[in-house]
Amino acid sequence: MNDTTRMQPAAGSAQYELCYWHLFETGHGFVFPCDAQGHVIADALSERALHSYRDARSRVGIEFGWPRVERRSQEGRS
């Protein structure tokens, strides 16, 4: 079962996502909207998403791998 938490920006649609994948649980992690260079606009995140983003960043190498920039999936979009 995939337990990835995707955080949506308050407005706009990012074409890229910054992905923090869990080191020990395949399919688990956090995904945040970003630009092509991996810059996340923290002001565009909800309070919960901002907390999760800061938490994931603080646990790189402990619980999460290095973040990767990936092109956003178009699945489920109209």
N, C-alpha and C positions, 0 to 999 in steps of 0.2 A: 504494500500500500504506500502510495506516495503522500508524504506529509509535508509538502513544501508550502510555506506561507508566502503568498505574493502580496506585496504592499503596493497599493495604488496611490498615485499622486492626487492631490486635491483637485487639480485641473490639468488638462492637457493630456497628450498621449506620447509617452516616450517610446522610441523605436528600439531601445536597448535596455537590458536588465543587468544589474550587478548581482551575481549569484554567490551566496555563501553556502556551500554544501557541507553537511555534517560529516565529520571524519569517520564516525563509527556506525552510523545508521544510514544506509543507502536510501536515497530518495527523500531524505529529510534536509531541510535547510530554509533559508530566507532568500527572497528575490525582491530587489528594489528597482524602481525605474531610474534610469540614468542616461547620460549621453554616451556617445561612441568611445570616449576616453574613460568612462567609468565614474564620472562625477555625479554624485547624487545631490539633488537640490533639497537639502534638509527642510527648508521652509515650506516645501510643497508636500511634505509627508504629514500624516495625521500624528497626533501625540503618541499613539500606540506604535505606529510604524517607526517613528523617530527613536523611541525607546528600544525597539527590536534591532534597528540599524546600529545603534551605539553598542548594544549588547553583543551583537554578532562581531562587530569590529574588535571589541575588547577580548574576544575569545578565539581569534585566529591563531592557529597552531596548537590550541588546547582542545577545542571542541569542533571548530570549523576550519576548513582549508582556506588557502588564499582565495580571495574573491576573483571571480571571472566575469568578464563582460561578454554577454551573449545577446544575439539578435532576438528581439521579442517574438514569441510565437504568435501566429495569426489565428490559431485555433479558437473556435467559439466566437469569432467576430463577424459582424454583418457588414 
